[in-house]
Each structure stands twice: as C-alpha cells, then as structure tokens.
Amino acid sequence: MKQVKLLFAISIALLFSLFNNVHAQVSVKDANMSLGSKSAFVIDISGADKKMAEKKWKEFMKDYGKVDKNRKAKEFSTMQAKVSMIGGSSPLNIFMKLEEGKDMARALIFVDDGQKFIGDDDAEADGVRSFVNAYATVVHKEVAKKEMEAGEKELKNFNKDLSKLEKKNKDLHKDIEDYKKKIEKAEEDIRQNLLDQDAAKETIEGQKEKVEELTDAYNAIGKG
C-alpha cells in the first residue's frame, strides 16, 4: 500500500510538472548551426529524449514542408516552409537541433526569413515563440501519453498482484477448512482408538483367564 501511495504521488507530481512545462520558457540565444552562429529559440522539454523529440518534430513539421536531416551538422531543416503565425504566407527556412540532458531534451530552433535569422528583438519573435511552444506541446503530450501507458501497465500489474493475493487467501481458507476436517476426523479416530483399546484390554484379560485355566488343567494332568 505504501508503494502504491508513493507511485501515485510521483505520478501526480510528474503530471503537474508536465502541465507547467507545456508553456515552458522559450529563451533566445546565439548558437552554432550549419550556417554559423545564429539566433536560436531554445526550449527545454522535460521527460523527453532526443529520439522522441526528433520523431515529434518530423510529425509536427509535416504541415509546413519536408524535413531533411543534415547528419554531419546533426540538425534538421525545412526549406521554404510557410508558417502563418510567423511570416504569414512568406516562405521561411527552419532549422532545428536537439541536445539531450538528464530526463529532458533541449530543442534549438532557427528561423530564417530570407533576410535574417529571426531574433528576440524582431517583430516575428512572438510568432516564433508560439510556434516553438506548439511543438513543445506536441512533445509534452507524447511524454504524458507514455506516462499514462506506464501507469496503466503498473495498474494492471497491481491488479495481477491483488488477484494472486486473493487466490492465496482463498487457498489458505480452504486449507483451514481441510485442516478442521482432518482435526475432526483425528478427534473421532482418537475416540474410536480409546474404545478399541478398552475392548483390546478386555480381550487380553479374558485371554489371560483362559490361559490360566489351561495352565491349571495342564498342571493337573497325572496328579489324580
């Protein structure tokens, strides 16, 4: 029971952490990418790893264009993407890199509007933040799904354990009933055994008297 309460508390804490991180702080800093040091919009996604974040980025970007991977630079690019919340109908070149930390993935997103890489002081910055948060929300939802599935699996295991305990309890009660019947049978056997002992003793006494009579008869032969 203590283990169940502890797991429940941890799960609740994790869920609150996920909810709080859905709108996590997006920071802007210069970071290295394939085209040099450029402004990047950075967000940390708790509970995710690089593999999950990469998969969700590819899914997220399907609505905006084709995602290519630059293995040497370890970054993803989508060229001539149209993202209404950033540039309206103007095409954008979007690059993304991932870093992995302890129980988290960090996404660095670079947006080139054709004239510059959008930075914190540009008019499109809020749009980029909304875009980055939309992606982070997709990843957080996947993290929450994984936790939900893990919780369901754990619940199933707890139910299995409970079923085993209930079966064990049933078997123990059956053992008690069997032991009671054996005790009752043994008590009846003891009573019968005592009666049999008394009968055997009477038989022995009768046989002793008979033997004495036979002995007396034997000894009397030839004396008369």
C-alpha positions as CSV (number, residue, x, y, z in Angstrom):
1,M,0.0,0.0,0.0
2,K,2.8,2.4,0.8
3,Q,4.4,1.6,-2.6
4,V,1.1,2.4,-4.3
5,K,0.8,5.7,-2.5
6,L,4.4,6.7,-3.3
7,L,3.9,5.8,-7.0
8,F,0.6,7.8,-7.1
9,A,2.3,10.8,-5.5
10,I,5.2,10.6,-8.0
11,S,2.8,10.4,-10.9
12,I,0.8,13.4,-9.7
13,A,4.0,15.4,-9.3
14,L,5.1,14.4,-12.8
15,L,1.8,15.4,-14.3
16,F,1.9,18.8,-12.7
17,S,5.4,19.2,-14.0
18,L,4.3,18.3,-17.5
19,F,1.3,20.8,-17.3
20,N,3.6,23.5,-16.1
21,N,6.1,22.8,-18.8
22,V,3.5,22.9,-21.7
23,H,4.2,26.7,-21.7
24,A,7.8,26.5,-20.7
25,Q,10.0,29.5,-21.1
26,V,11.4,30.0,-24.5
27,S,14.8,31.7,-24.4
28,V,16.7,33.2,-27.3
29,K,20.5,32.9,-27.6
30,D,23.2,32.6,-30.3
31,A,24.0,29.0,-31.0
32,N,26.2,27.2,-33.6
33,M,24.5,25.5,-36.5
34,S,25.4,24.6,-40.1
35,L,25.4,28.2,-41.3
36,G,27.4,29.5,-38.3
37,S,26.4,31.2,-35.1
38,K,22.8,32.3,-35.4
39,S,19.9,33.3,-33.2
40,A,18.1,30.3,-31.8
41,F,14.8,29.9,-29.9
42,V,15.5,27.4,-27.2
43,I,13.1,25.3,-25.1
44,D,13.7,22.5,-22.6
45,I,11.2,19.6,-22.7
46,S,11.1,17.6,-19.5
47,G,10.6,13.9,-19.7
48,A,11.5,13.7,-23.4
49,D,14.6,12.2,-25.0
50,K,16.2,13.1,-28.4
51,K,14.6,10.1,-30.1
52,M,11.1,11.2,-29.1
53,A,11.7,14.9,-29.8
54,E,13.0,14.1,-33.3
55,K,10.1,11.9,-34.1
56,K,7.6,14.5,-32.9
57,W,9.4,17.3,-34.8
58,K,9.1,15.3,-38.1
59,E,5.4,14.8,-37.4
60,F,4.9,18.4,-36.3
61,M,6.6,19.8,-39.5
62,K,4.5,17.7,-41.9
63,D,2.0,20.6,-42.2
64,Y,4.8,23.0,-43.1
65,G,7.1,21.1,-45.5
66,K,9.6,18.4,-45.9
67,V,12.1,17.7,-43.1
68,D,15.6,16.9,-44.2
69,K,18.4,15.7,-41.8
70,N,21.9,17.0,-42.0
71,R,23.8,14.2,-40.3
72,K,27.1,16.0,-40.3
73,A,25.7,19.0,-38.6
74,K,23.2,16.9,-36.6
75,E,20.3,19.3,-37.5
76,F,17.0,19.2,-39.3
77,S,15.9,21.6,-42.0
78,T,12.6,22.5,-43.7
79,M,13.1,24.9,-46.6
80,Q,10.5,27.3,-48.0
81,A,8.1,26.5,-45.1
82,K,5.0,28.6,-44.7
83,V,4.1,29.2,-41.0
84,S,1.2,31.7,-40.8
85,M,1.9,32.5,-37.1
86,I,5.4,33.7,-38.0
87,G,5.6,35.1,-41.5
88,G,2.1,34.9,-42.9
89,S,2.5,33.5,-46.4
90,S,6.2,34.4,-46.7
91,P,8.5,31.3,-47.0
92,L,10.8,30.5,-44.2
93,N,13.8,28.3,-43.8
94,I,13.5,26.5,-40.4
95,F,16.4,24.6,-38.8
96,M,16.3,22.6,-35.6
97,K,18.9,20.9,-33.4
98,L,18.5,18.7,-30.4
99,E,20.5,18.3,-27.2
100,E,19.8,15.7,-24.6
101,G,20.2,16.3,-20.8
102,K,19.1,14.4,-17.7
103,D,15.4,13.4,-18.3
104,M,15.0,16.2,-20.8
105,A,15.5,17.2,-24.4
106,R,16.5,20.7,-25.5
107,A,15.3,22.0,-28.8
108,L,17.1,24.8,-30.6
109,I,15.1,26.3,-33.5
110,F,16.5,28.7,-36.0
111,V,14.2,30.6,-38.3
112,D,15.5,32.3,-41.5
113,D,13.0,34.7,-43.1
114,G,15.3,35.1,-46.2
115,Q,16.9,38.3,-45.0
116,K,17.9,37.4,-41.4
117,F,17.6,34.8,-38.7
118,I,14.8,36.0,-36.5
119,G,16.0,37.1,-33.1
120,D,14.4,38.3,-29.8
121,D,14.1,41.9,-30.9
122,D,12.4,41.2,-34.2
123,A,8.7,41.6,-34.8
124,E,8.2,38.0,-35.6
125,A,9.7,36.8,-32.2
126,D,6.3,36.3,-30.6
127,G,5.2,34.2,-33.5
128,V,8.3,32.1,-33.3
129,R,7.7,31.6,-29.6
130,S,4.1,30.5,-30.3
131,F,5.4,28.1,-33.0
132,V,8.1,26.6,-30.6
133,N,5.5,26.2,-27.8
134,A,3.1,24.5,-30.2
135,Y,5.9,22.0,-31.0
136,A,6.8,21.6,-27.3
137,T,3.1,20.9,-26.5
138,V,3.1,18.0,-29.0
139,V,6.1,16.5,-27.3
140,H,4.7,17.0,-23.8
141,K,1.6,15.3,-24.9
142,E,3.6,12.3,-26.1
143,V,5.5,12.3,-22.7
144,A,2.2,12.4,-20.9
145,K,0.9,9.5,-23.1
146,K,4.0,7.4,-22.3
147,E,3.5,8.1,-18.6
148,M,-0.2,7.2,-18.9
149,E,0.6,4.0,-20.6
150,A,3.2,3.2,-18.0
151,G,0.7,4.0,-15.3
152,E,-1.9,1.7,-16.9
153,K,0.7,-1.1,-17.1
154,E,1.6,-0.6,-13.5
155,L,-2.1,-0.6,-12.5
156,K,-2.5,-3.9,-14.4
157,N,0.4,-5.4,-12.5
158,F,-1.1,-4.2,-9.2
159,N,-4.4,-5.9,-10.2
160,K,-2.5,-9.1,-11.0
161,D,-0.8,-8.9,-7.6
162,L,-4.1,-8.4,-5.9
163,S,-5.6,-11.3,-7.8
164,K,-2.7,-13.5,-6.6
165,L,-3.2,-12.4,-3.0
166,E,-7.0,-13.0,-3.2
167,K,-6.3,-16.5,-4.6
168,K,-3.8,-17.1,-1.9
169,N,-6.3,-16.0,0.7
170,K,-8.9,-18.3,-0.8
171,D,-6.4,-21.2,-0.8
172,L,-5.5,-20.5,2.9
173,H,-9.2,-20.5,3.9
174,K,-9.6,-23.8,2.0
175,D,-6.5,-25.2,3.9
176,I,-8.1,-24.1,7.2
177,E,-11.3,-25.9,6.3
178,D,-9.3,-29.0,5.2
179,Y,-7.3,-28.9,8.5
180,K,-10.5,-28.5,10.5
181,K,-12.0,-31.6,8.8
182,K,-8.7,-33.5,9.4
183,I,-8.8,-32.4,13.1
184,E,-12.4,-33.5,13.5
185,K,-11.5,-36.9,11.8
186,A,-8.5,-37.3,14.0
187,E,-10.5,-36.5,17.2
188,E,-13.1,-39.1,16.1
189,D,-10.3,-41.6,15.4
190,I,-8.9,-40.9,18.9
191,R,-12.2,-41.6,20.5
192,Q,-12.6,-44.8,18.5
193,N,-9.0,-45.7,19.3
194,L,-9.7,-45.4,23.0
195,L,-12.8,-47.6,22.7
196,D,-10.7,-50.1,20.7
197,Q,-8.0,-50.0,23.4
198,D,-10.6,-50.7,26.1
199,A,-12.0,-53.6,24.0
200,A,-8.5,-54.9,23.5
201,K,-7.8,-54.8,27.2
202,E,-10.9,-56.7,27.9
203,T,-10.0,-59.3,25.3
204,I,-6.5,-59.6,26.9
205,E,-7.9,-60.0,30.4
206,G,-10.3,-62.7,29.1
207,Q,-7.4,-64.4,27.3
208,K,-5.3,-64.2,30.5
209,E,-8.0,-66.0,32.4
210,K,-8.3,-68.6,29.7
211,V,-4.6,-69.2,29.7
212,E,-4.6,-69.6,33.5
213,E,-7.3,-72.1,33.2
214,L,-5.5,-74.0,30.5
215,T,-2.3,-73.9,32.6
216,D,-4.1,-75.3,35.7
217,A,-5.6,-78.1,33.6
218,Y,-2.2,-78.9,32.2
219,N,-0.6,-79.0,35.6
220,A,-3.4,-81.2,37.0
221,I,-2.8,-84.0,34.5
222,G,-1.2,-87.1,36.1
223,K,-1.9,-85.9,39.7
224,G,-5.1,-87.7,40.3
